[in-house]
Amino acid sequence: MDKDKLAYRQIMTAAEAVTYLEGLIQGFKAGSVLVSQGEDSLALAPGQDIEVEVEARRKKDKERFSLEFSWRVAPEIDAAAKLNVGAPEADKA
C-alpha cells in the first residue's frame, strides 16, 4: 500500500547507516528511490534538478548532520492535450 509519507527513526551502527546511504545512491542513479517499511512503501522519482540542504552542528556532547533532498515532480504529459503548431491548410475552393 502506497502512502504519501513514511517516517523512520532508529539508532544504528555507522556501517548500517552507510548501507542506507548506498541504497539511496543506487536509487538516485536508477532514477527511482523506493522507501519501504513492512507493507508500506513510497516510490519517489528524483528529477533532474535537485535541491540539496545540508546542516551540520555540534552542541556539547551531541553532533548532528542533516541531509535533505527535494525536487519537483514532472507533470505527466497528456498526448491528447499536446500543442500543435503549423501553417493553416490552403483553401481548396
Backbone hydrogen bonds, N-H to C=O, Kabsch-Sander energy under -0.5 kcal/mol:
donor,donor_aa,acceptor,acceptor_aa,energy
3,K,41,S,-1.4
12,M,10,Q,-0.5
17,A,13,T,-2.0
18,V,14,A,-2.1
19,T,15,A,-1.8
20,Y,16,E,-1.8
21,L,17,A,-2.3
22,E,18,V,-2.6
23,G,19,T,-2.0
24,L,20,Y,-2.0
25,I,21,L,-2.4
26,Q,22,E,-2.4
27,G,23,G,-2.2
28,F,24,L,-2.5
29,K,25,I,-2.5
30,A,26,Q,-2.0
31,G,27,G,-1.1
32,S,27,G,-2.0
33,V,44,L,-2.9
34,L,32,S,-0.6
35,V,33,V,-0.6
35,V,42,L,-2.6
36,S,34,L,-0.5
37,Q,40,D,-2.8
40,D,37,Q,-2.0
41,S,1,M,-1.5
42,L,35,V,-2.6
44,L,33,V,-3.1
44,L,42,L,-0.5
50,I,48,Q,-0.6
51,E,70,S,-3.2
53,E,68,E,-2.7
55,E,66,S,-2.3
57,R,64,R,-2.5
59,K,62,K,-3.1
62,K,59,K,-2.3
64,R,57,R,-2.8
66,S,55,E,-3.3
68,E,53,E,-2.7
70,S,51,E,-1.9
78,D,76,E,-0.6
79,A,77,I,-0.7
81,A,78,D,-1.0
82,K,79,A,-1.2
